[in-house]
């Protein structure tokens, strides 16, 4: 395969992208599949791993007709599901295939199953939690081989669909998408953060009466934060440190990462520094940079 994954070894064009969607039952696979379908992906649900190779053959025969195919593979396949790690290894030797793993905490998964009043597919005569623990054990190897791991514990269905759209929309031609997320520590750490930076070493504009009602999106706050001792040194050093990380993510085919930038309330310092960091990283080759402010506007 060429470096861009666009040709097979025999010189024939590949059919395009193939994404395997799997993960914990109740973590949002159906929502993710629907979001992908809305983006124009051809989605196949509940496919046994043994059928992945014939499907791959079909996508190559139908080159151009099925440019992007997403396949949902999960424990509903019962004993057949155990063949997924081996099937993925064999297919990746032949072609670039991505795997997205959806996860959530045990507590959240139990709550979701109780809300819909359905049993876990693996619980048998036990409890929902028994089924979750058994499934988690079976999925360990699959999770470790994933290109994208998405923790959906704090997402509703609309937020999950938005995340999937951000990751897999056709306009995202970059090899890696970096989300720089500002947040407030008092509201908790973002569960899907790959790296966390703490801006509480800088003076808090909250204690300046003129700046308190403003946010990090306002010029006065931005000027105040960036003028503080250590602000420029940190942002320059952190941007420099992240460049080899982002290059390595691309080499390892990690498609998405989240750098969380926090302060006390997620309103002033983190917002300024997240935006500034994004500006410093905007020119990194192969990387699309997005900025999101999780807690901006919260009281």
N, C-alpha and C positions, 0 to 999 in steps of 0.2 A: 504494500500500500504506500502511496506517496505521502509526503509529510502532511498535506492538507486533507488526507483521507478521501480525496475525490475520485481516485481510480483504483480499480482492482489490479492484481498482479498481472492479469492478461491484457491490460490496456483498456479494458472495457469500463465505461463510466458506471459508477455505483448508482444505486437508486436514490440516495440521499440519506437523511438522518434516520436513525433508529434509536428510540428511547424505551428502556424497560422501566415500568413504574411498579414498585413493590413497597413493602413495608408492613407495619403493624395493622391488624384489623381495627378499624375505628379511627385510624389516623388521617383519613381523608383521601383515600385512593380514588374513590368515585368522583369526588369534587375535582381532584386534579385531572382526572381523565376527561371530565366535562369541559374544564377550562382549556385543555389541549385541543379538544374537538372544536371548540369555539374559535381557536386560533388557526384552524384549517388542517390540523393533524388528522391522519387516519388512525382511529383508535380501535384496538382489538382488546376486549375485556375477558379476563379469566382464561387465558391461554395456557395450557400445560407446557412446561419447559421443553418437552420433547417435540413440540410443534414450532419452536422458534426457528430451527433451521429451514423447514419447508416455507415458513413465512418469509424468511430472508431471501430464499431462492425466488419467491414470488415478487418481492420488491425489486429484485434485480432484473427480472424478466419484464416488469412493468415500469422500467426506468422512465421518470418524468411524470408518470400517472400517479405514483405514490411517493412524492418527494420527502414526506415526513411521516413516519409511522411510530405510534406509541403503543406499547403492549403492556397491559396490566396482568401481572403474574403474582399469585398469592396463595395462601394456604387453603383456599377453597378447592385447590387441586389435590388436597389430601396428600397421599404418599408420593404422588407425582412431583410435588413441589420440591422434594429433597434433591432432585436432579438439577435444580437451577444453577448452583455454583459451577458445576462441571459444564453445563450447557453454555454459561456465560464465558468461561475460559476458552472453550473451543471456538465460539463465535468471534471473540475478540482477537483471536489469532488470525482470523480471516478478514475482519472488517472493524472499523471503529463503531462501537456501540456504547451508549451512555446508560447509566443506571441511576434512577432517582429513588431514594429510600425515604418514605414518610414515617415519622416516629412521633410519639407523644408519651407523656409520663403515664405510669400505671394508673394513678389516681384519676387522671383525665379520661383514659380509655374506659375504666370501669363506669365512670359517670356517663359517658356517651352511650355505652351499651344499655345502661339502666334507663336512660332517657328514651331510647327507641324500643325498649322492652324486647330485645332479641338476645339469644344466647351467643356466646363467643363460639366460633366454629370449632375450636379445639377443647372446649371445656368438658365435654362428655357428661359424666355424672357429677363433676365437681362444680366449683364456683367460676364466675367470670374471671376472677383473678388467677385461678388455676390455669385457665385457658390462655390468658395473657402471658403468664410466666413460661408456659410451654412453648408458645409461639416465639417469644423473645429468644429463648434458647436455640430454637431451630433456625432463627434468622441471623445469628451472630456472624457467620461467615459471609452472608449476603450483604449485611450492613457494612462490613469492613471493606468490601469491594466496590461500594457505591461511589459514584462521581459527585452526586449531590445528596446531602442528608438534610432534610427539612423537618424541624421540630414544630409540630402544629399545635402544641399544648395551649398556646394563648390565642390561636386564630379561630375566628368564626368562619363559616363557609365562604363568605365574600372576601375576607382577608386572605384566605388560602388561595382562592381563585386568582386574586390580584398578584400574589407572590409567584404563582406558576406562570401567569401571563408575562410578568416582568422577566422571568428567567428564559422563557422559550418563545417569545414573540419573534416573528420573522425579521423584524427590524434590528434585532440584536445580533449583529454579524460579528461582534467581538468574540475572541476565544475565551475571555473571562469577564464576568460582570462583578464589579466591586461595589457593594453598597456601604456607604459610610453613614452610620446611624447615630444621631445624637439621642441621648436619653438622660433621665434623672435617676440617680442611685436610689432615691427614696421611693421610687416606684418599682425597683427591682432590676436585676440584670436582664438584658435581652437573652432569651434562651438559645437563640440560633447564632450568637456572636462567635466568630472565630478568634478575634482578638479584641481586647478591651483596653482603652486608654482613659486614665483618670485625670480630669482637668481641675480637680479641687485643690491643686497646688497653687492656682492663680487666685488673686483677690476676687471676691464675689461682687459683681455689680449690684446684686440685690440690696447691699447695704448703702448704696448711693441712691438717695431719694429721687434724683433726677433720672436715673437709669432703671430704677426698679420696675416701673410699669412698661418698659420697653422690652424687646427681645433681642436675641443675637442676630436677627435679620435687620435690625436698625443700625444705621451707620455710626451713631454715637456709641452704642454698645460695642460694636466691632472695633472701633478705634481705641476704646478704653481697654478691652481685653488684649488686643495685639500689642499695646504699648507697655504691658506689664513685664517685669523682669522674668526672663525664662520662657516667655511665650514664643518668641521667634526661634530661640535655640531649640525648643522642643519640636515645633512644627517642621523645622528644616531637618532635624535629625530623624524624626519619625518617618517623614516622607522618604528620606534616603534609605532608611532601614526597610521600608515596605517594598521598595522596587525589586530587590532580588527575591523577595517572598512572592510577589505577583508573577515574576518570570518563572519561578519554580512551580507555582500553581498551574501555569499554562503547560509547562512540560509534563506535569502529572495529570493533565486533562481535568483539572478541577475547574468546573465552569463558573462557580459562584462563591463569593466569600463576603462576610460581613465584618467590618471593623466598627466597633461600637465606641463612641466617644462620649464619656459621661461627666456630668457635674451634679450638684446637689439636686436641682429640680428639673434639669433638662431645658432650661429657658434661655440662659445667657451664654455662659462660657462654652458649653459643649456645642451649642448651635454655631457660634463663631468659629470654633476650632474645627468642627466637622466640615464646614464650608471651605475654610482655608486649606485644609488637608486635601479636599477634593480638587481644588484649583491646582495644587502642587502636583497631583497625580494624574491630571487630565490628559497629559501627553504620553503616558506610559504605553508603549506599543502593545496592541492586542487586547487592551483593557477598556471596557466601558465603565465609567464611574457615575454612580447615582448617589444622591444625598437624600436622606429621609430624616425627619425630626419626629421621633416617636411621641415625645411628651410635650411638645410645644403647644401651648394653649390650655394645658391642664392647670387647675388651681393647686 
